[in-house]
Amino acid sequence: MAPWQRTGQYVSGHAAVVLAAGMSRRLGRPKQWLQVNGESLLRRAARLASETDPDVLIVLTPQGPAFGPELAGLRAVQVQNPTPGLGVGSSLLLAAPHLGTARQVLVLVCDQPRLHAAHLRALLDAAASTPCHCAATLEGGVPGSPAVVPAAWFNDLPQSGSEHGFGRRLRQTPGVALCASDVCLRDIDNPDDLRAASAAGWIDTPPQ
């Protein structure tokens, strides 16, 4: 898998799936509510995904009404995951029925505060240029999130769910385009990540 260079065109006819149903147990607070310039990470991820003009935008959240208002004004399908503890695979399974006729699916998480729409478009462009129709963010020399995968992959997900999503399959698929981001796309998974992101100015300082 060789790093890919952007050519300026990206595929249409795609769906976007925002994975935001995690319970944030390691962080100790819901990461969906952390903010960048006054905008929650949940809404920011959904908005960036919408800027790629997907046929359908699917946002996975925990159960409960609290997250719905964050998606107001966005053309998004909110899907609540009643069992997020089963792993990211459970959210992908719930997203599958909503993909419609999309050929590719842009999959992203909500806890990368420096993610921008240009990187998402680069991934879509790269996926359109490869025989396997896959692209992933270059992260430590291996495919990471966000990524673009064929919609058909959702049909092969284990029905029991999985905490690994498509990571293993991306690593095993020949020809995946790897796209390096021009900024650090570090996730916020634990208190140390939160302190580092706050100190760097990547997110608004959260209340104690």
Disulfide bonds with the S-S distance in Angstrom:
none
